[in-house]
Amino acid sequence: MPYNSLDELPDSVRDNLPKHAQEIYMKAFNNAWDQYGDPEERRGDASREETAHKVAWAAVKKVYKKDEESGEWKKK
């Protein structure tokens, strides 16, 4: 279920990440969704959706870091 717009992202993403980070998340999720369609491409018994979410969060964390005190995501 690739995302067509930022409005379709899960609440946990939209409510916590800045717009640019949401764009990174959406692009990474959609790419991973395409890339990991075959179960043999995934680790363990992870679902396609679970794998795509993990990849998307990893992509966000390459550029953003969650501030320990404020809880806000800030660019590295």
Residue pairs with C-beta under 8 A, 6 or more apart in sequence:
1 33
1 49
2 29
2 30
2 33
2 34
3 9
3 26
3 29
3 30
6 14
6 19
6 22
6 23
6 26
7 14
9 22
9 25
9 26
13 22
13 25
14 22
16 73
17 25
17 60
17 64
17 73
18 64
18 73
18 75
20 63
20 75
21 60
21 63
21 64
21 73
24 56
24 59
24 60
24 63
24 64
25 56
25 57
25 59
25 60
26 56
27 59
28 55
28 56
28 58
28 59
28 60
29 52
29 53
29 55
29 56
30 52
31 55
32 51
32 52
32 54
32 55
32 56
33 48
33 49
33 52
35 41
36 42
36 48
36 51
36 52
36 55
37 48
39 48
42 48
42 51
43 51
46 54
60 73
63 75
63 76
64 73
64 74
64 75
64 76
65 73
65 74
65 75
65 76
66 72
66 73
66 74
67 73
67 74
